């Protein structure tokens, strides 16, 4: 009985952690990029099955894995840089103090924190991905 209870806690905790990591990934990299990377899970499972269980992969499996790997490589390398404008914005989300989040606090803050804050308009240039601060046309 203790084994069943321990396994249920482990699986429940793992599932809860996966939901938290999923939401952080959606927030950090955008839903489309996160979904594409999440879709690679069956291919990772296939590699584990080969290594751990001695399964054999066929030609279609290898072609599908190569296409998935190429897609992931494209996603991970997809950055661009250009001068762009951030419009004035008021919102709340977890953030660090960086180029987009320069504001004062009553106390010293050195880690990620969340509170309502305002962004003045900002014109600048840096490499970026589409995310909560970089949704613009080209």
C-alpha positions in Angstrom: 0.0 0.0 0.0 2.8 2.4 0.8 4.3 1.7 -2.6 1.1 2.7 -4.3 0.8 5.8 -2.2 4.4 6.8 -3.0 4.0 6.2 -6.7 0.8 8.2 -6.8 2.5 11.1 -5.0 5.4 10.9 -7.4 3.3 10.8 -10.5 1.0 13.5 -9.2 3.9 15.8 -8.3 5.5 15.1 -11.7 2.3 16.0 -13.5 1.9 19.2 -11.4 5.5 20.2 -12.2 4.9 19.5 -15.9 1.9 21.9 -15.9 3.9 24.6 -14.1 6.8 24.2 -16.6 4.4 24.2 -19.5 2.8 27.5 -18.4 6.3 29.1 -17.8 7.4 27.9 -21.3 4.2 29.4 -22.9 4.8 32.7 -21.2 8.5 32.7 -22.0 8.6 31.5 -25.6 5.1 31.9 -26.9 2.5 29.2 -27.4 3.5 28.2 -30.9 7.2 27.6 -30.1 6.3 25.8 -26.9 3.8 23.5 -28.6 6.3 22.6 -31.3 8.9 21.7 -28.7 6.3 19.8 -26.7 5.4 17.8 -29.8 8.9 16.4 -29.8 8.0 14.3 -26.7 7.1 11.1 -28.6 10.4 11.2 -30.4 12.2 11.5 -27.1 10.2 8.6 -25.9 11.2 6.6 -29.0 14.9 7.3 -28.3 14.5 6.2 -24.7 12.7 3.0 -25.8 15.7 2.2 -28.1 18.2 2.9 -25.4 16.4 1.3 -22.4 14.1 -1.4 -24.0 16.2 -2.3 -27.0 13.4 -1.3 -29.5 14.2 -1.0 -33.2 13.5 2.1 -35.3 12.3 1.7 -38.9 13.1 4.0 -41.8 9.9 6.0 -41.3 10.8 6.6 -37.6 14.3 7.8 -38.6 12.9 10.2 -41.3 10.3 11.5 -38.9 12.9 12.0 -36.2 15.2 13.9 -38.6 12.3 16.2 -39.7 11.4 16.9 -36.1 15.1 17.6 -35.2 15.4 20.0 -38.1 12.2 21.8 -37.0 13.5 22.1 -33.5 16.8 23.4 -34.7 15.0 26.0 -36.8 12.9 27.1 -33.8 15.9 27.3 -31.5 17.9 29.4 -34.0 15.0 31.7 -35.1 16.1 35.0 -33.7 16.2 38.3 -35.4 17.4 41.8 -34.6 16.1 45.2 -35.8 15.2 48.5 -34.4 11.7 48.3 -33.0 9.3 50.3 -30.8 7.6 49.0 -27.7 4.4 51.0 -27.2 3.4 52.2 -23.7 2.0 49.3 -21.8 0.6 48.6 -18.3 0.4 45.0 -17.1 1.6 42.5 -14.5 3.9 39.5 -15.0 7.1 38.0 -13.5 10.1 40.0 -14.5 13.7 40.9 -13.7 15.1 44.4 -14.0 16.4 44.5 -17.6 16.0 46.9 -20.6 12.3 46.5 -20.4 11.8 46.7 -16.7 13.7 49.7 -15.2 11.6 50.9 -12.3 12.1 51.7 -8.6 11.0 49.7 -5.6 10.8 50.6 -2.0 13.1 47.7 -1.1 16.0 46.3 -3.1 14.8 43.5 -5.5 17.4 41.2 -7.1 15.3 38.3 -8.3 12.2 37.7 -10.5 9.1 39.3 -9.0 5.6 40.3 -10.2 3.6 43.4 -9.7 1.6 45.8 -11.8 3.9 48.1 -13.7 4.0 50.5 -16.6 6.4 50.5 -19.6 7.0 53.9 -21.3 7.4 53.8 -25.0 10.9 52.4 -25.9 12.8 52.5 -29.2 15.8 50.1 -29.3 17.6 47.3 -31.1 18.5 43.8 -29.8 18.1 40.2 -30.8 14.7 38.8 -29.8 12.0 36.2 -30.3 8.3 36.7 -30.4 7.3 36.9 -26.7 5.2 39.0 -24.3 7.3 42.1 -25.2 8.0 41.5 -28.9 4.8 41.0 -30.8 5.1 43.2 -33.9 4.9 43.0 -37.6 7.8 43.3 -40.0 
